Amino acid sequence: MELAELSQERDALAGQLAAAKERLRELDGRLQITDLEAARLKEFLALQEIQKERDEAIEKATQAEDRIRELTLQLHRAGIWP
């Protein structure tokens, strides 16, 4: 009788182990997908930061060009610049 009960418990534990292994495989797959998505998000955020820096640099360059034009006109008006 005890041997039969132990066999049943062993079989039940084997089933639980198989289910746990399958669940672990599923979670590992989800983790890999999540890692890929995180990498894509980091790349996207890095690209956004680069675009922001580019836009700021363009704005500064535009402001510098405008200031140069303004100063050049002032020099022309003052007769200093030919």
Secondary structure by P-SEA (a helix, b strand, c coil): caaaaaaaaaaaaaaaaaaaaaaaaaaaaaaaaaaaaaaaaaaaaaaaaaaaaaaaaaaaaaaaaaaaaaaaaaaaaacccc
